[in-house]
Amino acid sequence: MDRATVSVVQFESSLGPADDGTRERMADAITAADADLVVFPELATTGYHVFEDLPDVAESVPGPTTERLGEAAAAADTAVLFGMPVREDSRVYNSAVWLDADGEVRTRYDKRHCWGGERDCFATGDEYAVVEAPFGRVGVQICYDLNFPAASAALARAGCDVLVNISAWTARMERDWHTLLPARALEQGAYVVGCNQAGTEAGRTFCGRSGVYEPDGTRIAALGDSPGQLSVPLEPAVAAAERRRNPMREDRPATDADASER
């Protein structure tokens, strides 16, 4: 792992297609960031509660949104990770899309663990994802994936330096958010970045509280419940020291599926 700066955008999406102004607000946030990676929440391009409108708001990848945000990524010379509904053939996925710093699509991760009503609307993915970024290996998760230790274990075995969870976590479940993020950092021996939605949609309020955790579970930066953006340096010496202190990633048995590199 090399030193890197991550910019976490706690975004308040508007419900509807990405071309309703959301895409441009995201591009502005990318351009304003001075970072190696800019992260947006789950379904950032459309808002979360778009289940009934998925046929109208889902896009292909590559497509108009990846093209516009790719332009912003290339202009800022930064990688970007964001959530969007992706149409592929007759299916729609709740996906995280990674754009490299040249603006090109590197990969897409499709959410493996759908929550509640998502199961009626989204197809589920069947692979874990690890991106080989210039600064290190980044594992990608979406929201409810955070609850499943096996997913974290698979990413730990893949040698992730950073785990990023993009989310639409609600205020009703806020306690779980604060519990699970540091737990995943500790069992990973890796930095954990939690990037959450802000605001209220369809009568439900997101808790915000995006944060960055060191590999021992210490929270080093956090936002409140309003939209905002913060940039945090990730230090390789911190990760190396924690892995010496706690060698659990070396001692973990290989009992779960491997994560694929992208």
C-alpha positions as CSV (number, residue, x, y, z in Angstrom):
1,M,0.0,0.0,0.0
2,D,1.1,3.5,-0.8
3,R,-0.1,6.7,0.9
4,A,-3.4,7.9,-0.6
5,T,-6.1,10.4,0.0
6,V,-9.8,9.4,-0.1
7,S,-12.5,12.0,-0.5
8,V,-15.8,10.9,1.0
9,V,-18.9,12.6,-0.5
10,Q,-21.9,12.3,1.8
11,F,-24.4,13.0,-0.9
12,E,-28.1,13.9,-0.9
13,S,-29.4,12.5,-4.2
14,S,-32.6,13.7,-5.8
15,L,-35.1,11.0,-6.7
16,G,-35.1,10.5,-10.5
17,P,-32.9,10.0,-13.5
18,A,-29.3,11.1,-13.2
19,D,-29.7,13.8,-15.8
20,D,-32.0,15.8,-13.4
21,G,-29.0,17.7,-12.2
22,T,-27.6,14.9,-9.9
23,R,-25.0,13.9,-12.4
24,E,-23.7,17.5,-12.6
25,R,-23.6,17.9,-8.8
26,M,-21.5,14.7,-8.7
27,A,-19.2,16.0,-11.4
28,D,-18.7,19.2,-9.4
29,A,-17.8,17.2,-6.3
30,I,-15.3,15.2,-8.2
31,T,-13.7,18.3,-9.7
32,A,-13.5,20.0,-6.3
33,A,-11.7,17.0,-4.7
34,D,-8.0,16.8,-4.3
35,A,-7.8,13.0,-3.8
36,D,-6.7,9.7,-5.2
37,L,-10.2,8.3,-4.8
38,V,-13.6,10.0,-4.6
39,V,-16.4,8.0,-3.1
40,F,-20.2,8.5,-3.4
41,P,-23.0,6.5,-1.7
42,E,-25.2,3.6,-2.9
43,L,-27.5,4.6,-5.8
44,A,-26.1,8.1,-5.7
45,T,-27.1,8.9,-9.3
46,T,-30.9,8.3,-8.8
47,G,-31.6,8.3,-5.1
48,Y,-32.4,5.1,-3.2
49,H,-36.2,4.8,-3.3
50,V,-36.6,4.4,-7.1
51,F,-37.8,0.8,-7.1
52,E,-40.9,1.5,-9.1
53,D,-39.1,3.7,-11.6
54,L,-36.1,1.4,-12.2
55,P,-37.0,0.8,-15.9
56,D,-36.8,4.5,-16.5
57,V,-33.7,5.4,-14.4
58,A,-31.4,2.4,-14.8
59,E,-28.6,2.8,-17.3
60,S,-26.1,0.7,-19.0
61,V,-22.3,0.7,-18.3
62,P,-20.7,2.4,-20.1
63,G,-23.4,4.9,-20.6
64,P,-24.2,8.6,-20.2
65,T,-23.5,8.8,-16.5
66,T,-20.1,6.9,-16.7
67,E,-19.2,9.1,-19.6
68,R,-19.9,12.4,-17.8
69,L,-18.4,11.3,-14.5
70,G,-15.5,9.9,-16.4
71,E,-14.8,13.3,-17.9
72,A,-14.8,14.8,-14.4
73,A,-12.5,12.0,-13.1
74,A,-10.0,12.5,-15.9
75,A,-10.0,16.3,-15.4
76,A,-9.3,15.9,-11.6
77,D,-6.9,12.9,-12.2
78,T,-8.7,10.8,-9.6
79,A,-10.5,7.5,-9.4
80,V,-14.2,7.5,-8.6
81,L,-16.4,4.9,-7.0
82,F,-20.2,5.5,-7.0
83,G,-23.5,3.7,-6.8
84,M,-26.1,3.5,-9.6
85,P,-28.8,1.2,-10.9
86,V,-27.4,-0.7,-13.9
87,R,-29.4,-2.3,-16.7
88,E,-28.0,-5.4,-18.3
89,D,-30.2,-7.3,-20.7
90,S,-33.5,-7.8,-18.9
91,R,-32.0,-7.4,-15.4
92,V,-31.3,-4.4,-13.2
93,Y,-28.5,-4.5,-10.6
94,N,-27.7,-2.3,-7.6
95,S,-24.1,-1.6,-8.5
96,A,-20.9,0.2,-7.6
97,V,-19.0,1.5,-10.5
98,W,-15.2,2.2,-10.4
99,L,-13.8,4.8,-12.8
100,D,-10.0,5.0,-13.1
101,A,-8.2,8.4,-13.1
102,D,-8.3,8.4,-16.9
103,G,-12.1,8.3,-16.8
104,E,-12.4,4.8,-18.1
105,V,-14.6,2.2,-16.4
106,R,-12.5,-0.3,-14.5
107,T,-15.1,-2.5,-13.1
108,R,-18.6,-2.9,-11.7
109,Y,-19.6,-4.6,-8.5
110,D,-23.2,-5.9,-8.2
111,K,-24.6,-6.0,-4.7
112,R,-24.6,-9.5,-3.3
113,H,-26.8,-9.1,-0.3
114,C,-30.1,-7.2,-1.1
115,W,-32.1,-5.7,1.7
116,G,-35.9,-6.0,2.1
117,G,-37.7,-4.7,-1.0
118,E,-34.5,-4.6,-3.0
119,R,-34.9,-8.4,-3.5
120,D,-38.1,-7.8,-5.6
121,C,-36.4,-5.3,-7.9
122,F,-32.7,-6.1,-8.3
123,A,-30.8,-9.1,-9.5
124,T,-28.0,-10.1,-7.1
125,G,-24.3,-10.3,-7.9
126,D,-22.3,-13.5,-7.3
127,E,-18.7,-12.3,-7.0
128,Y,-16.7,-10.2,-4.5
129,A,-14.7,-7.4,-6.1
130,V,-11.2,-6.1,-5.4
131,V,-9.7,-3.2,-7.5
132,E,-6.0,-3.1,-8.0
133,A,-5.6,0.7,-7.6
134,P,-2.3,2.5,-8.0
135,F,-2.1,3.0,-4.2
136,G,-3.2,-0.5,-3.1
137,R,-5.9,-3.1,-3.2
138,V,-9.5,-1.8,-2.6
139,G,-12.4,-4.1,-1.7
140,V,-15.8,-2.9,-2.6
141,Q,-19.1,-3.5,-0.8
142,I,-22.6,-2.0,-0.8
143,C,-24.6,-1.3,2.3
144,Y,-26.1,-4.6,3.7
145,D,-23.0,-6.5,2.5
146,L,-21.4,-4.9,5.7
147,N,-23.4,-7.3,7.9
148,F,-21.8,-10.5,6.6
149,P,-18.4,-11.4,8.0
150,A,-17.8,-13.9,5.3
151,A,-17.7,-11.1,2.7
152,S,-15.1,-9.2,4.8
153,A,-13.1,-12.4,5.2
154,A,-13.0,-13.0,1.5
155,L,-11.7,-9.5,0.9
156,A,-9.1,-9.9,3.7
157,R,-7.8,-13.1,2.1
158,A,-7.5,-11.1,-1.1
159,G,-5.1,-8.8,0.7
160,C,-7.2,-5.6,0.7
161,D,-5.6,-2.5,2.0
162,V,-8.8,-0.6,2.0
163,L,-12.5,-1.7,2.2
164,V,-15.1,0.8,0.9
165,N,-18.7,0.4,1.7
166,I,-21.1,2.7,-0.1
167,S,-24.5,2.8,1.5
168,A,-28.0,4.2,2.0
169,W,-28.1,3.4,5.7
170,T,-31.1,4.7,7.6
171,A,-31.3,6.5,10.9
172,R,-33.3,3.6,12.3
173,M,-30.3,1.4,11.8
174,E,-27.6,3.9,12.8
175,R,-26.4,1.8,15.8
176,D,-25.5,-1.0,13.5
177,W,-23.5,1.3,11.2
178,H,-21.4,2.5,14.1
179,T,-20.8,-1.1,15.3
180,L,-20.1,-2.8,12.0
181,L,-17.7,-0.4,10.3
182,P,-15.0,-0.6,13.0
183,A,-15.5,-4.4,13.4
184,R,-14.8,-4.8,9.7
185,A,-11.7,-2.7,10.0
186,L,-10.4,-4.8,12.8
187,E,-11.1,-8.2,11.2
188,Q,-9.7,-6.9,7.9
189,G,-6.5,-5.3,9.2
190,A,-7.4,-2.6,6.6
191,Y,-8.7,0.9,6.4
192,V,-12.5,1.0,6.1
193,V,-14.4,3.8,4.4
194,G,-18.1,4.1,4.9
195,C,-19.9,6.5,2.6
196,N,-23.5,7.0,3.3
197,Q,-26.5,8.9,1.9
198,A,-27.8,12.0,3.6
199,G,-31.3,13.6,3.8
200,T,-34.8,12.1,3.7
201,E,-36.5,10.2,0.9
202,A,-40.0,8.7,0.8
203,G,-40.4,9.5,4.5
204,R,-37.2,7.7,5.5
205,T,-34.1,9.5,6.8
206,F,-30.6,8.4,6.1
207,C,-28.3,8.6,9.1
208,G,-25.3,10.0,7.2
209,R,-22.3,9.6,9.6
210,S,-19.9,8.7,6.9
211,G,-16.5,7.9,8.3
212,V,-13.0,6.5,7.9
213,Y,-11.6,3.9,10.2
214,E,-8.0,2.8,10.8
215,P,-7.2,-1.0,10.7
216,D,-7.6,-1.3,14.5
217,G,-11.1,0.1,14.3
218,T,-10.3,3.7,15.4
219,R,-12.5,6.3,13.7
220,I,-10.2,9.1,12.4
221,A,-12.7,11.2,10.5
222,A,-16.5,11.5,10.3
223,L,-19.4,13.6,9.0
224,G,-22.7,14.4,10.7
225,D,-26.1,13.8,9.3
226,S,-26.0,16.5,6.6
227,P,-24.5,16.5,3.2
228,G,-20.8,17.1,3.2
229,Q,-17.4,16.1,1.9
230,L,-14.2,15.2,3.7
231,S,-10.7,14.1,2.6
232,V,-8.6,11.7,4.6
233,P,-5.1,10.5,4.1
234,L,-4.5,6.8,4.4
235,E,-1.1,5.9,5.8
236,P,0.6,2.6,4.9
237,A,2.7,2.6,8.1
238,V,-0.5,2.5,10.2
239,A,-1.8,-0.5,8.3
240,A,1.5,-2.3,8.6
241,A,1.8,-1.7,12.3
242,E,-1.7,-3.0,12.9
243,R,-1.0,-6.2,11.0
244,R,2.1,-6.8,13.1
245,R,0.1,-6.2,16.3
246,N,-2.9,-8.4,15.2
247,P,-2.0,-11.1,12.6
248,M,-5.5,-12.5,12.2
249,R,-5.6,-12.1,8.4
250,E,-2.6,-14.4,8.2
251,D,-4.2,-16.9,10.6
252,R,-7.7,-16.9,9.0
253,P,-8.5,-20.3,7.4
254,A,-9.5,-20.3,3.7
255,T,-13.1,-21.3,4.1
256,D,-14.9,-18.8,1.9
257,A,-14.9,-17.9,-1.8
258,D,-12.0,-15.9,-3.0
259,A,-12.5,-12.3,-4.2
260,S,-11.8,-11.6,-7.8
261,E,-9.4,-8.8,-8.9
262,R,-10.5,-6.1,-11.3
